[in-house]
């Protein structure tokens, strides 16, 4: 431990770390505040299960042994903080909103602003985990399916109302806004790759080619013909 001494953290330090499915266990002599900017991470902190996602973070006390498994493609906001009385226990906290970093007081560093946020953030009760990547994959595999909010909620074993709130926390969109955006993104890519409009419309959940063409113009400001030209079709 002695040779760690001159590396001791003197001030909070903020970084963004990217993960591709790694699994690891370690401990360190400073506190860590974690939450996800994208994806999620499962954790075990001194034998207690926890997770972080884009709506919830966790405080890892100094010296706590923690194992983690990151979902592929995850990005985590990590704030390393010198040990102190405030941080003696693991606790969950609500992650700051997406636009918060851009607007936090300029007098504070990003790391200090995070520390202040977590100190005043009430502890979160443990909630059922919601795997955005898994739900996205299920919907993408059957884009033409009947994906009203209750059907999406059933994938997460939540009521439609609770799912709606959690999904908006995690993605910044309501379930139906998110679904519309996913369908239009997939349709745009298919058209740019030269797929016919009619086939693409039916595969992506639109009843007719003109319904898809209208949605692309209304939501993306783009004509289906120009998308196909752009793709070289």
Residue pairs with C-beta under 8 A, 6 or more apart in sequence:
1 29
4 29
8 29
8 30
8 82
9 30
9 80
9 81
9 82
10 82
11 82
11 111
12 79
12 80
12 81
12 82
12 109
12 111
12 112
12 114
12 115
13 79
13 80
13 111
14 77
14 78
14 79
14 109
14 110
14 111
14 114
15 78
15 80
16 37
16 75
16 76
16 77
16 78
17 75
17 76
17 78
18 74
18 75
19 39
19 41
19 70
19 71
19 72
19 73
19 74
19 75
19 76
20 70
20 72
20 73
21 69
21 70
21 71
21 72
22 68
22 69
22 70
23 67
23 68
23 69
23 70
24 67
24 68
25 65
25 66
25 67
25 68
26 65
26 66
27 63
27 64
27 65
27 66
28 62
28 63
28 80
29 62
29 63
29 83
30 62
30 80
30 81
30 82
30 83
31 59
31 60
31 61
31 62
31 80
31 81
31 82
31 83
31 84
31 87
32 59
32 60
32 78
32 79
32 80
32 81
33 57
33 58
33 59
33 60
33 78
33 79
33 81
33 93
33 114
33 115
33 118
34 41
34 43
34 52
34 57
34 58
34 60
34 76
34 77
34 78
34 79
35 52
35 53
35 54
35 56
35 57
35 58
35 76
35 77
35 93
35 95
35 96
36 52
36 53
36 54
36 57
36 74
36 75
36 76
36 77
36 95
37 54
37 75
37 76
37 77
38 54
38 73
38 74
38 75
39 53
39 70
39 71
39 72
39 73
39 74
39 75
39 132
39 133
40 51
40 52
40 53
40 54
40 70
40 71
40 74
40 129
40 131
40 132
40 133
41 51
41 52
41 68
41 69
41 70
41 71
41 74
41 76
42 49
42 50
42 51
42 68
42 69
43 49
43 50
43 51
43 52
43 58
43 60
43 66
43 67
43 68
44 50
44 66
44 67
44 68
45 58
45 60
45 61
45 64
45 65
45 66
45 90
46 64
46 65
46 66
46 90
48 90
50 58
50 90
50 92
50 126
51 58
51 129
52 58
52 76
52 95
53 95
53 129
53 130
53 132
53 170
54 95
54 132
54 169
54 170
54 171
55 94
55 95
55 166
55 169
55 170
56 92
56 93
56 94
56 95
56 124
56 127
57 77
57 92
57 93
57 94
57 95
57 118
58 90
58 91
58 92
58 93
59 87
59 89
59 90
59 91
59 92
59 93
59 118
60 66
60 90
61 83
61 87
61 88
61 89
61 90
62 83
62 87
64 90
70 76
71 131
71 133
73 133
77 114
79 111
79 114
79 115
79 118
81 87
81 111
81 115
86 119
91 123
92 123
92 124
92 125
92 126
93 117
93 118
93 121
93 122
93 123
93 124
94 121
94 122
94 124
96 114
96 117
98 172
100 117
101 110
101 113
104 110
104 113
104 117
105 113
108 116
127 166
128 156
128 157
128 158
130 156
130 158
130 163
130 166
130 167
130 170
131 156
132 167
132 170
132 171
134 155
135 152
135 155
135 156
136 182
138 155
139 145
139 147
139 152
139 179
139 182
140 182
140 186
143 182
143 183
143 186
143 203
143 204
143 205
144 202
144 203
144 204
144 205
145 151
145 205
147 179
147 205
148 176
149 160
149 163
149 164
149 175
149 176
150 160
152 163
152 167
152 175
152 179
153 159
153 160
153 162
153 163
153 164
153 175
156 163
156 166
158 166
163 175
164 174
164 175
167 173
167 174
167 175
167 178
168 174
168 175
171 178
173 181
180 215
180 219
181 219
183 204
183 205
183 206
184 204
184 215
184 216
184 219
184 220
186 204
187 200
187 201
187 204
187 206
187 212
187 216
188 216
188 220
188 222
188 227
190 200
190 203
190 204
191 197
191 200
191 224
191 227
191 228
191 231
191 233
192 227
192 228
192 230
192 231
192 233
193 231
193 233
194 228
194 231
194 232
194 233
197 209
197 212
197 213
197 224
197 228
198 208
198 209
200 212
201 207
201 208
201 209
201 211
201 212
204 212
206 212
206 215
209 224
212 224
213 223
213 224
216 222
216 223
216 224
216 227
217 223
